């Protein structure tokens, strides 16, 4: 029997992981083909699961509370801290930018009668969520749990309506022209380590701390299954009409009402992720870098809207870049911190992984080669 805090911690990690990336996965898998898509899920799914477990052990080995920036400073030094700070700011800014882009598309679907373009809906979305971040309003675990239930329910409803329209002939097995396209998007979708330190706040005592590993494993399974089912369903119904945000391409097959319902809860899910990541960056700047609240809010909320207004509004390109960035920099940094924390940690962790060095080097190789593959695309 799972405890209440176990369920809430799992909801926070699943809610952080499952965000805007779910809507981009069908498009990139359709473009690259089913075989490359499944291969990326297998390799990157295993890699991200290990990174989450590494990060959790780092948290459990450290008495003080930090975010990734603080852990880099404690275990690696000033140079690495600067690198992680830059990566964190760029990565979260890119994520928030992606949320702005797709929120406008979804709100346009919901309020199509208004005549407003997705551009103005994105601005409205940003203004409301930025106000919440400035005021320090964030989702509590209970709210995250409820939103997960609602989001999964909507996916199930779409599933029920879509199954009769499913056609296996809509799938392409392999397309070498776009073979590298899914890497950054899938990595972006699977990475949820921003929530790892937050889970420690929910799991209060030593006994609950022992559930850390199970929560991470269950979250990885839930997110991966959800992504795959959603992607296969969208492609199987939409085929060549598969759109970058997934839902628009379903309209001719499922009708406008069901798509509006999907867009509604898509916006809710994205809003939740926006709040989590926006507050994460704000708190990292306040607690790890001792910046003022106003400056922290300006950076966390101001940079995404500046980029949006500057013309960076290509959803797939943005999350592909962000996924590659966090893999190449933050993924490698987590591995390096993990090795140091094994030696320098000041607390006995509730679990300890025994990972051969060859596995760590293999993971680093995956992230570096992945970054190079994205350079090829560009």
Buried (B, 14 or more C-beta within 10 A) or exposed (E): EEEEBBBBBBBBBBBBBBBBBBBBBBBBBBBBBBBBBBBBBEBBBBBBBBBBBBBBBBBBBBEEEBBBBBBBBBBBEEEBBEBBBEBBBBBBBBBBBBBBBBBBBBBBBBBEEEEBEBBBBBBBBBEEBBEBBBEEEBBEBEBBBEBBEBBBEBBEBBEEBBEEBBEEEBBBEEBEEBBBBBBBBBBBBBBBBBBBBBBBEBBEEEEBBBBBBBBBEBBBEBBBEBBBEBBBBBBBBBBEBBBBBBBBBBBEBBEEEBBBBBBBBBBBBBBBBBBBBBBBBBBBBBBBBEBEEEBBBBBBBBBBBEBBEEEBBEBBBBBBBBBBBBBBBBBBBBBBBBBBBBEEBEEEBBBEBEBEEEEBEEBBEBBBEBBEBBEEBE
